[in-house]
Amino acid sequence: MAIDATEAYDDENIFAKILRGEIPNKTVYEDEHALAFHDINPQAPDHILVIPKGRYVSWDDFSATASETEIAGFVRAVGHVARTAGMVEPGYRLLANIGKNGHQEIPHLHVHIFAGKPLGPMLSRV
């Protein structure tokens, strides 16, 4: 079920529970601004999720309300994870689904990092 990117933050979403330590994860990186872990349903040979530690529903919410320190820390965490995982060459894809049309399913900002195989075009040609 896709969500509305403007809906209120839900403290019971799966990523909030992961951040509180209620649900285990396979952490690959953590600092004061972000947590990165392997996706439990990988869509590529390498599939890592990076989430900010703050209560942000979407990229829009995050970019409008997070502090400059949080934004810089999160963006740097995404880059650090990709570099550390050896994804820079031959390349990787970042994906952040926002709102219903973007098929966002969890109301907590998250970035998918996909790598490990040629990923094809971004969208099907219509």
N, CA, C and O of each residue as an XYZ file, in Angstrom:
504
protein
N       0.845     -1.185      0.000
C       0.000      0.000      0.000
C       0.886      1.243      0.000
O       1.699      1.428      0.906
N       0.734      2.084     -1.002
C       1.513      3.312     -1.098
C       0.948      4.356     -0.130
O      -0.242      4.357      0.183
N       1.828      5.235      0.330
C       1.404      6.256      1.295
C       1.394      7.642      0.667
O       1.963      7.859     -0.402
N       0.753      8.557      1.333
C       0.764      9.960      0.963
C       1.993     10.576      1.632
O       2.149     10.488      2.850
N       2.858     11.195      0.840
C       4.115     11.741      1.360
C       3.905     12.849      2.387
O       4.846     13.226      3.084
N       2.680     13.379      2.492
C       2.425     14.447      3.462
C       1.800     13.935      4.751
O       1.510     14.716      5.657
N       1.588     12.605      4.838
C       0.957     12.091      6.057
C       1.883     12.251      7.259
O       3.093     12.419      7.111
N       1.298     12.196      8.435
C       2.058     12.352      9.675
C       2.989     11.159      9.878
O       2.717     10.054      9.408
N       4.078     11.399     10.580
C       5.025     10.330     10.870
C       4.355      9.298     11.779
O       3.673      9.648     12.741
N       4.563      8.032     11.458
C       4.003      6.922     12.234
C       5.128      6.262     13.029
O       6.000      5.613     12.450
N       5.110      6.424     14.344
C       6.160      5.847     15.193
C       6.151      4.328     15.228
O       7.060      3.722     15.794
N       5.145      3.704     14.635
C       5.073      2.244     14.594
C       5.520      1.666     13.257
O       5.378      0.464     13.034
N       6.063      2.501     12.354
C       6.537      1.963     11.078
C       7.779      1.092     11.313
O       8.474      1.245     12.318
N       8.041      0.197     10.391
C       9.111     -0.785     10.576
C      10.473     -0.130     10.795
O      11.277     -0.634     11.580
N      10.746      0.988     10.112
C      12.058      1.626     10.284
C      12.183      2.290     11.652
O      13.271      2.304     12.229
N      11.098      2.837     12.177
C      11.125      3.387     13.540
C      11.432      2.269     14.533
O      12.197      2.461     15.478
N      10.828      1.097     14.309
C      11.080     -0.048     15.191
C      12.523     -0.536     15.068
O      13.131     -0.920     16.068
N      13.072     -0.525     13.868
C      14.478     -0.898     13.682
C      15.374      0.082     14.424
O      16.310     -0.328     15.111
N      15.095      1.375     14.290
C      15.904      2.395     14.974
C      15.847      2.243     16.499
O      16.826      2.530     17.187
N      14.710      1.795     17.023
C      14.573      1.593     18.469
C      15.151      0.246     18.916
O      15.187     -0.038     20.113
N      15.600     -0.580     17.980
C      16.172     -1.877     18.323
C      15.140     -2.953     18.559
O      15.473     -4.017     19.082
N      13.895     -2.708     18.189
C      12.823     -3.687     18.384
C      12.814     -4.764     17.305
O      12.304     -5.862     17.524
N      13.375     -4.452     16.148
C      13.465     -5.396     15.032
C      14.934     -5.480     14.636
O      15.568     -4.447     14.418
N      15.489     -6.685     14.539
C      16.900     -6.809     14.161
C      17.119     -6.463     12.687
O      16.195     -6.506     11.874
N      18.354     -6.125     12.372
C      18.732     -5.828     10.991
C      20.199     -6.188     10.801
O      20.929     -6.401     11.769
N      20.610     -6.252      9.569
C      22.014     -6.519      9.247
C      22.680     -5.185      8.922
O      22.802     -4.799      7.760
N      23.108     -4.491      9.980
C      23.693     -3.160      9.845
C      25.008     -3.207      9.083
O      25.858     -4.065      9.322
N      25.155     -2.260      8.156
C      26.435     -2.093      7.460
C      27.104     -0.776      7.833
O      28.308     -0.616      7.635
N      26.329      0.174      8.376
C      26.898      1.465      8.769
C      25.920      2.157      9.712
O      24.703      2.045      9.563
N      26.473      2.871     10.680
C      25.640      3.673     11.571
C      26.459      4.823     12.111
O      27.621      4.655     12.482
N      25.844      5.997     12.153
C      26.433      7.152     12.826
C      25.289      7.927     13.475
O      24.175      7.412     13.567
N      25.539      9.137     13.918
C      24.506      9.883     14.641
C      23.344     10.327     13.751
O      22.282     10.688     14.259
N      23.537     10.305     12.412
C      22.497     10.788     11.506
C      21.795      9.699     10.706
O      20.672      9.906     10.245
N      22.433      8.538     10.533
C      21.890      7.540      9.608
C      22.172      6.120     10.068
O      23.093      5.856     10.840
N      21.345      5.221      9.564
C      21.544      3.786      9.749
C      21.406      3.148      8.371
O      20.463      3.439      7.634
N      22.354      2.277      8.028
C      22.309      1.559      6.755
C      22.329      0.066      7.039
O      23.077     -0.406      7.894
N      21.493     -0.673      6.306
C      21.385     -2.111      6.538
C      20.926     -2.805      5.260
O      20.371     -2.174      4.361
N      21.164     -4.106      5.194
C      20.765     -4.899      4.038
C      19.244     -5.027      3.996
O      18.599     -5.253      5.020
N      18.679     -4.878      2.793
C      17.242     -5.053      2.600
C      16.882     -6.520      2.806
O      17.608     -7.402      2.348
N      15.773     -6.793      3.488
C      15.379     -8.183      3.750
C      14.776     -8.856      2.510
O      14.636    -10.078      2.470
N      14.423     -8.058      1.509
C      13.889     -8.581      0.255
C      14.654     -7.937     -0.905
O      14.099     -7.116     -1.636
N      15.929     -8.309     -1.075
C      16.774     -7.613     -2.058
C      16.262     -7.711     -3.487
O      15.802     -8.762     -3.935
N      16.354     -6.591     -4.185
C      15.936     -6.507     -5.582
C      17.131     -6.494     -6.535
O      16.958     -6.375     -7.748
N      18.324     -6.616     -5.996
C      19.577     -6.682     -6.768
C      20.555     -7.470     -5.904
O      20.325     -7.636     -4.706
N      21.646     -7.960     -6.498
C      22.618     -8.705     -5.690
C      23.102     -7.927     -4.461
O      23.320     -8.509     -3.399
N      23.265     -6.623     -4.613
C      23.602     -5.748     -3.493
C      22.453     -4.759     -3.338
O      22.159     -4.000     -4.261
N      21.802     -4.765     -2.175
C      20.659     -3.882     -1.941
C      20.704     -3.447     -0.481
O      20.410     -4.223      0.428
N      21.075     -2.196     -0.281
C      21.216     -1.627      1.059
C      20.237     -0.470      1.198
O      20.057      0.316      0.268
N      19.610     -0.371      2.356
C      18.737      0.757      2.683
C      19.489      1.699      3.616
O      20.207      1.255      4.512
N      19.323      2.994      3.401
C      19.894      3.997      4.302
C      18.734      4.859      4.770
O      17.974      5.388      3.959
N      18.603      4.998      6.097
C      17.518      5.789      6.676
C      18.098      6.841      7.615
O      19.083      6.588      8.310
N      17.483      8.023      7.633
C      17.912      9.008      8.633
C      17.375      8.596     10.002
O      16.373      7.886     10.093
N      18.029      9.034     11.041
C      17.582      8.685     12.389
C      16.435      9.562     12.879
O      15.783      9.239     13.873
N      16.189     10.666     12.186
C      15.080     11.538     12.562
C      13.754     11.041     12.024
O      13.702     10.129     11.199
N      12.675     11.660     12.507
C      11.311     11.270     12.164
C      10.857     12.014     10.902
O      10.122     12.998     10.978
N      11.308     11.526      9.745
C      10.979     12.168      8.474
C      10.217     11.200      7.592
O      10.656     10.068      7.386
N       9.078     11.634      7.069
C       8.225     10.780      6.255
C       8.809     10.583      4.854
O       8.792      9.471      4.328
N       9.320     11.648      4.255
C       9.734     11.597      2.854
C      10.902     12.550      2.597
O      11.326     13.296      3.480
N      11.406     12.505      1.373
C      12.486     13.413      0.983
C      12.002     14.849      1.092
O      12.758     15.724      1.515
N      10.758     15.104      0.719
C      10.203     16.449      0.809
C      10.198     16.931      2.255
O      10.644     18.041      2.548
N       9.694     16.095      3.152
C       9.659     16.414      4.579
C      11.075     16.665      5.096
O      11.328     17.653      5.785
N      11.987     15.766      4.759
C      13.379     15.855      5.221
C      14.050     17.133      4.729
O      14.665     17.856      5.513
N      13.932     17.414      3.425
C      14.620     18.583      2.861
C      14.040     19.889      3.383
O      14.741     20.899      3.440
N      12.760     19.879      3.767
C      12.116     21.094      4.268
C      12.313     21.314      5.760
O      12.319     22.459      6.210
N      12.478     20.231      6.551
C      12.463     20.406      8.003
C      13.713     19.930      8.746
O      13.913     20.307      9.900
N      14.553     19.117      8.119
C      15.767     18.654      8.806
C      16.786     19.786      8.889
O      16.773     20.717      8.083
N      17.657     19.685      9.867
C      18.719     20.683      9.989
C      19.768     20.462      8.898
O      19.853     19.381      8.317
N      20.554     21.484      8.632
C      21.627     21.352      7.643
C      22.594     20.239      8.048
O      23.109     19.521      7.190
N      22.838     20.096      9.332
C      23.737     19.047      9.818
C      23.156     17.666      9.541
O      23.879     16.761      9.123
N      21.849     17.496      9.771
C      21.209     16.204      9.488
C      21.241     15.889      7.991
O      21.530     14.758      7.598
N      20.945     16.881      7.166
C      20.938     16.663      5.719
C      22.335     16.293      5.232
O      22.501     15.317      4.500
N      23.327     17.060      5.632
C      24.697     16.759      5.211
C      25.134     15.392      5.730
O      25.762     14.626      4.999
N      24.814     15.082      6.965
C      25.200     13.800      7.542
C      24.559     12.631      6.824
O      25.212     11.614      6.593
N      23.280     12.761      6.464
C      22.580     11.687      5.771
C      23.145     11.483      4.368
O      23.426     10.354      3.967
N      23.309     12.561      3.631
C      23.837     12.453      2.269
C      25.249     11.874      2.299
O      25.588     11.036      1.463
N      26.064     12.303      3.234
C      27.421     11.739      3.352
C      27.380     10.267      3.729
O      28.212      9.488      3.264
N      26.427      9.876      4.563
C      26.299      8.463      4.942
C      25.979      7.610      3.716
O      26.544      6.529      3.554
N      25.083      8.081      2.855
C      24.735      7.339      1.641
C      25.982      7.134      0.781
O      26.246      6.024      0.319
N      26.743      8.202      0.571
C      27.972      8.096     -0.217
C      28.997      7.183      0.433
O      29.650      6.394     -0.250
N      29.140      7.282      1.733
C      30.088      6.436      2.460
C      29.730      4.960      2.311
O      30.605      4.126      2.078
N      28.456      4.643      2.446
C      28.015      3.249      2.324
C      28.327      2.721      0.927
O      28.860      1.620      0.791
N      28.007      3.481     -0.099
C      28.269      3.035     -1.474
C      29.766      2.826     -1.707
O      30.165      1.824     -2.300
N      30.590      3.759     -1.249
C      32.051      3.623     -1.410
C      32.577      2.420     -0.656
O      33.328      1.618     -1.210
N      32.189      2.288      0.605
C      32.676      1.204      1.458
C      32.253     -0.165      0.924
O      32.994     -1.138      1.059
N      31.074     -0.244      0.324
C      30.575     -1.505     -0.222
C      31.173     -1.818     -1.597
O      30.863     -2.854     -2.186
N      32.031     -0.926     -2.109
C      32.663     -1.165     -3.405
C      31.733     -0.992     -4.589
O      31.911     -1.642     -5.619
N      30.750     -0.128     -4.457
C      29.739      0.035     -5.505
C      30.056      1.122     -6.527
O      29.408      1.189     -7.572
N      31.037      1.971     -6.246
C      31.284      3.117     -7.122
C      31.639      2.661     -8.541
O      31.144      3.232     -9.513
N      32.466      1.670     -8.663
C      32.779      1.067     -9.961
C      32.345     -0.375     -9.916
O      32.793     -1.086     -9.017
N      31.531     -0.856    -10.787
C      31.090     -0.264    -12.053
C      29.854      0.625    -11.954
O      29.376      1.109    -12.981
N      29.324      0.854    -10.766
C      28.210      1.785    -10.619
C      27.083      1.234     -9.765
O      27.031      0.042     -9.461
N      26.190      2.121     -9.389
C      25.060      1.763     -8.540
C      23.909      2.704     -8.823
O      24.064      3.691     -9.543
N      22.759      2.401     -8.259
C      21.577      3.244     -8.408
C      21.048      3.608     -7.032
O      21.007      2.771     -6.131
N      20.640      4.869     -6.874
C      19.944      5.335     -5.674
C      18.476      5.501     -6.022
O      18.133      5.975     -7.105
N      17.609      5.105     -5.095
C      16.179      5.253     -5.315
C      15.520      5.657     -4.006
O      15.727      5.025     -2.970
N      14.725      6.716     -4.067
C      13.897      7.114     -2.929
C      12.471      7.257     -3.449
O      12.190      8.160     -4.236
N      11.578      6.385     -3.022
C      10.180      6.447     -3.418
C       9.461      7.462     -2.536
O       9.577      7.424     -1.311
N       8.716      8.374     -3.172
C       8.021      9.412     -2.429
C       6.543      9.392     -2.796
O       6.192      9.531     -3.968
N       5.682      9.221     -1.809
C       4.244      9.319     -2.007
C       3.616      8.188     -2.793
O       4.276      7.216     -3.160
N       2.329      8.336     -3.042
C       1.552      7.292     -3.710
C       2.056      6.990     -5.112
O       2.284      5.828     -5.447
N       2.233      8.017     -5.934
C       2.680      7.777     -7.308
C       4.102      7.244     -7.363
O       4.471      6.579     -8.331
N       4.909      7.522     -6.345
C       6.263      6.988     -6.266
C       6.319      5.615     -5.614
O       7.388      5.016     -5.500
N       5.160      5.120     -5.186
C       4.994      3.813     -4.558
C       5.774      3.681     -3.244
O       6.367      2.638     -2.967
N       5.766      4.743     -2.448
C       6.382      4.683     -1.124
C       5.495      3.845     -0.223
O       4.306      4.132     -0.090
N       6.054      2.811      0.399
C       5.270      1.908      1.229
C       5.474      2.116      2.723
O       4.604      1.760      3.518
N       6.602      2.682      3.114
C       6.893      2.883      4.537
C       7.046      4.377      4.779
O       7.836      5.028      4.095
N       6.310      4.937      5.735
C       6.324      6.376      5.961
C       7.527      6.855      6.775
O       7.382      7.559      7.775
N       8.714      6.457      6.323
C       9.980      6.943      6.885
C      10.917      7.064      5.700
O      11.110      6.103      4.954
N      11.506      8.254      5.520
C      12.432      8.448      4.405
C      13.457      7.322      4.377
O      14.035      6.977      5.408
N      13.678      6.755      3.209
C      14.724      5.753      3.036
C      15.219      5.789      1.603
O      14.465      6.042      0.664
N      16.507      5.530      1.467
C      17.140      5.482      0.157
C      17.608      4.057     -0.073
O      18.280      3.468      0.774
N      17.250      3.508     -1.222
C      17.725      2.196     -1.636
C      19.017      2.398     -2.421
O      19.096      3.291     -3.264
N      20.023      1.581     -2.151
C      21.232      1.542     -2.971
C      21.259      0.163     -3.614
O      21.331     -0.856     -2.927
N      21.199      0.145     -4.952
C      21.214     -1.106     -5.707
C      22.533     -1.224     -6.467
O      23.020     -0.238     -7.018
N      23.107     -2.415     -6.500
C      24.335     -2.643     -7.267
C      24.517     -4.139     -7.476
O      23.701     -4.949     -7.035
N      25.598     -4.487     -8.153
C      25.958     -5.886     -8.305
C      25.588     -6.510     -9.629
O      25.924     -7.666     -9.885
N      24.896     -5.759    -10.480
C      24.547     -6.247    -11.817
C      24.108     -5.042    -12.646
O      23.791     -3.993    -12.085
N      24.083     -5.175    -13.976
C      23.506     -4.097    -14.786
C      22.029     -3.943    -14.417
O      21.292     -4.928    -14.374
N      21.606     -2.727    -14.155
C      20.267     -2.482    -13.628
C      19.249     -2.073    -14.683
O      18.070     -1.914    -14.364
N      19.669     -1.901    -15.917
C      18.735     -1.563    -16.981
C      18.258     -0.130    -16.903
O      18.738      0.650    -16.081
N      17.300      0.220    -17.770
C      16.785      1.596    -17.760
C      16.027      1.890    -16.479
O      15.541      0.983    -15.805
N      15.934      3.165    -16.157
C      15.255      3.554    -14.921
C      13.780      3.222    -14.921
O      13.258      2.707    -13.932
N      13.100      3.512    -16.021
C      11.664      3.249    -16.117
C      11.380      2.531    -17.432
O      12.108      2.698    -18.411
N      10.342      1.752    -17.445
C       9.922      1.116    -18.697
C       9.487      2.198    -19.665
O       8.831      3.168    -19.287
N       9.856      2.016    -20.897
C       9.439      2.983    -21.933
C       7.991      2.682    -22.299
O       7.619      1.526    -22.501
N       7.185      3.722    -22.382
C       5.771      3.527    -22.728
C       5.522      4.040    -24.118
O       4.394      3.973    -24.608
